[in-house]
Amino acid sequence: MGHGPAVKLGKDNASAYKTRLGVKMFIVYTLVYAIFVATNATNPKSMQEVYLGQTAAVLWGFGLIGLALVMAIIYNNLCTKAEITMNS
């Protein structure tokens, strides 16, 4: 018994666009993260400074998480539009 796929799968004409977009967004995130790591490695005392009641390290950490979430939402929206346009 069992069930088949939930949707009928076929050729995705938007896959090249989605791949390029994903790689570009990955590079942007990696650069931001590399700045965070480099700052920690070269000037760790700067991460101990307090802003808005939190250390810079905590704010950077939450900022990285927030950036990943925002980028994921943007990626999803752009890919959905591309799929609708290119697979119709």
N, C-alpha and C positions, 0 to 999 in steps of 0.2 A: 504494500500500500504506500502511502506517502503522498506528497503533492509536488507539483511542478513549480517552476519559478513563478514569483509573484507578478512579474512583468515579462513581456516578450523582449528578449534582448536582440539587438541588431548592431549594425555598424554605427559607431559614434563619430559623426563628421566633425565634432567639436573637440575631439581628443587632443589634437595637436595644439590647439589654442589653450586648452586647459593645462596641458603639460608645460607650455612656455610660461603661462601665468603662474603656475605653481612654483616653477624654478625661480622666477624673478622674485616672488614673494619670499621664498626660502632664503634667497641671497640677502634680501633686505633684513629679514629677521636675524640671520646669522651675523650680519654686520653690526646690528644693534647689540646683539648678545656679545660679540667679540669686544666691543667698546666697554661693556660692563666688565668682562673678564679682565681686559687689559687695565682698566682702572683699578680693579681689585689687586692685580698683580704689581702694578707700578706705584700705586698711591693708596694703600689700604686705609690709611687714616681718614681719607676723604669720605669713605663709606661709613665712618662713625659719626659724622656730622648729623645734627638733628634738624629736620625740617618738618613743619606741621606736626610736631610731636612724635615723629618716627625717624629712625636713622635713614641715611641715604640708601643703604643696602636694602632695607625693607621696601622703600619706595621704588627702587629700581626693580626689585623682584616682583612686586605687584604690577609695576608698569610693564614688565616683560609678559606677564600673564595676560594683562589687559590687551597688550598689542597683539598677542597670539589670537585672542578671542575676536578682536576687531578684524584682523586679517582673515580669519576663518569665515566670518560673516560676509566680508567683501568678496572673498574667493567664491563662496557658495552662490551669492547673487550674480556675479559676473558669469560663472559657469552655467547657471540655470538659464540666463539670457542667451548665452552662446548656444546652448543645446536647443532651445526653442527656435532660435533663428536658423541654425545650420542643419538641424535634423528634421525640419518641416518639409 
